[in-house]
Amino acid sequence: MPEWSDSAIILSVRPYGENKGVVNLLTADKGRHAGLVHGFDSRTKKGYYEPGNHVSAEWRARLNEQLGTFQIELVKNPSAHFLDTPIRLAGLSSICAILDVGLPEREPVTAIWQSTLALIDIISLAEEEESWLSFYVRWEAELLRTLGFGLGLDRCAVSGLVDQLVYVSPKSGNAIHKDHAGNYADRMLALPDFLQPNSDALSARISAKALEEGLQLTGHFLKRRLFELLDKDLPQPRLRLAHLVAKRYNNT
């Protein structure tokens, strides 16, 4: 009988029959993995299966190809730290929704596991929204790279220059120097300062405009290169995050 245990993040849960649910996890060693849980809506398990929760999971099945069952123990509930902060809840929901749909099933993605765990900690601990939002955008850019859809932001695709990169081609995903966009400048995506080569993620003050530009940039390529390939739309939680960011800064 195949079985394993692993550390995991809950990505989603859906009801399955009476008092059962199918849970999708991002695991440290097994990638995205689904399994059946019993009593998931019981009072004693309330709060266990929230997306974003860090859990310990044991999986068993008669055959590897089967759905199998999970035994899950809660390790940490990060959303408990920011229940009164809708924008952080939206960020956590967006992370889980993107991975739930965008990752291949049962393929190890250790780098994504590590970066996701770190990002959730940053969202929990950051004092300012600007701090974790900038890391969130970088996380999306790194996710694209890890899945084989990386953006070429280190030099101008036309001139090879590595400074004054202010545009990104919406087709190629390559950076463009401010003087080499020509008549296509108004069709380009903006490249925010904090995604440019040699930017200092920790010391630089990140503007509201740069955060919106960053979300627009990575959202465009997530939609075009990943979700359209899967015949899916960009997840609603990701759209909600972008909306809340725009609303927050347009009102300040």
N, C-alpha and C positions, 0 to 999 in steps of 0.2 A: 504494500500500500504506500503510494508516494505521499510524503509529507515534508513540510519545512516550517521554520519559524524565522521571522524577520522584523525589523523595525520598519514602520510605514507611516504614510500620511493618507488620511481619508480624502478621496477625491469626490465621491458621490455615493449615494445610497438610494435605492428605489424599492418600494414594497414588492413582495413576491409571495402571493398567497396569504394565508392567515398567520400573522405574527412572525413573518419572515421578511428578510430583505436581501437584496443583492448589493454588496458593497464593492466598489472599485477602489483599489489602493495604489499608491505609488510606493513601492518597496525599495529598500536599500540595494538589494541584490537581484531581485526577480523582475524589476521593471513594473509596468502597470499590470495589475493582476486582480481579477474578480473572484468573488466567492460568496457563498450563501451564509447568512447569519440567522440564528434562531432567537426569537424574543427581542428583536431590535427595537421595538416600540414599547417595551415594558418600562415601568417606573424606575426600576433599579438600573436600567441601561440608558435612561434619559440623559442626553448630552454626550454619550459615547461616540455617536456616529455623525457628528457635525463635520462637514467638509473643512479641511485644514487641521483637524485634530492629529496629533502625533500619537501613534498607538504601537503596541506590540501585538503581532498577529501570528497565529499558528494556522496553517492550511493543511487539510487532509482530503484525500479522494481515493476512490478505488483504482482509478486510472488517471494518468497525467492529463488526458484530453478532456476530462470532466470538469464541470464548474467547481465542484468541491465545496467544502465548508470552512469557515473561519471561526476561530476562537480569538476574540479581540479584547485586549486590556488597554485602558486609557493611560497614556503617559503624560500628555500635556494638552490642555485646551487653550490655544493661543487667543482665540476670540474673546475669552473671558477678560482679557486685559484691555479691550477696546470696544466693548459692547455699545458704548454711547458715542462711538465715532464711525458714522456710516461710511465715510470714505475709506477707512482702513478695513472695515468689513467687506466693502466692495473689492478692495485689492486682494484680500484673501480668497473671496469667491471667484475672482477672475483667474487667479493662479490655478485653482482647482479645476475650473471649467475648461481652461485651455489644455491642461494636461490630460484631463479625462477624455477629451475628444481627440487631441492631437498626437498623443503618444501611441506607438505600436504596442500591442498586447504581448506580455510575457517576454519582452526583450530587455535585458539589463541596460539601464541608463544611469550609471553611477554618478556621472558628472551632473546630470540634471537633478538627481536626488540630493546631492550635496548642496548645490546652489539654491534649490528650493527650500531646503531646511534652513539655510542661512538667511534667505530672504524673509521667511516667516518670522524668524527671530528679530530681524531688523525692523519689520513692521511692528512687532510687539514692543520693542525697546526704544525706537526713535522718538526724540523729543519733538521734532518738527515734521510736518507732512512732506516738505520739500526734500528732506533727507531720504526717507524710505521710497518716495515716488521716483527719485532719480535711480535708485538701485533697482526698483521694479522695471523701469524701462531697459536698463542694462541687462536685467535677467531675461526679458523677452528677446533682446538682440542676441544674447548668448544661447538661448533656446533655439533660435533660428539657425545659428551656426552649428550647434551640436547635431541638429537634425539634417544638416546638409544644405541649408538655405542661407548661408552667411552673407552679410552685407560687406561690401568693400569700402570701408570708411577711412582707410589709412592714407590714401593718396588720391589725387585727382585722376579720373579715368582718361581725361583728355591730355593733360600736360604732364602728369606724374608728380606735380607739386604736392607737398605735404602740409602746407600752411594755408590759411584763409580758405578753408573748405567750408562752404556755407550751404551747398545744395546736395541733394541726392536724387539720382535719376529714378523715377517711379517704375521704370521698366527693368533696368539692370541692377539697381540697388547699389550702384557705385557713387562715390563722392565726386563732386565737381567744384573746382575752384571758382571763386566769386567772379572772375573775369572771363571764364570759359563756358558759361551757360548760354551766351548769345541770345538769340530770339526765343529760346526755350525756358528762360528763367522763370516766367510765370507759370510754367507747367511742372516745375521741379518741387520736390519736397524739401523742407528746411532741415538742415543738419544742426541740431542744437549744440551749444558750446560743450556741454558735458559729455557728448559722444565723440568729440573730435580727438584726434591723436594727441597724446601727452596731456590730456586734461586731468586735473587733480580732483578726484571724486569727493575727497574729504574736506578740502580747504576752500574750494570755489563756492561762491554764493550762486545758487541756481535760481533763475528767474521763473515766474509763473509761465511766461511765454515759452521758455525753453522746455518746461515740463509738458505743456500741451503739444509742442512740436515733436517732442520725443515719443509721446503716446501715439500721435498721428503717424509718425514714421514707422514704428514697429508694428502698429496695428495694420497699416497698409500691407506690409509684407507678410504678416501672419495670415491675413485674409487671402492675399493673392497667391502666396507660395505654399501655404500649408492647408488651410481650410478649403479653398476652392479645389485643391487636388483631391481632397476627401469628399468633395461635393457637399460641403457644409458651410453654413454662415459663421461669421465671427460670433462667438458665444455672447449671449445677452449680458452676463455679468461683466464681460470685457467692455461692452458698449456702455453699460451703466457706470463703470469706473471712469471712462473718458468723459461722460456727461457730468459726473460729480466734480471732476477736476476742473472742467471748463466753468461750471456753475460757481464753484468755490472762488476761483480767481477773477472771474468777471464781475463778481460782487464785492471785490476788495479794492 
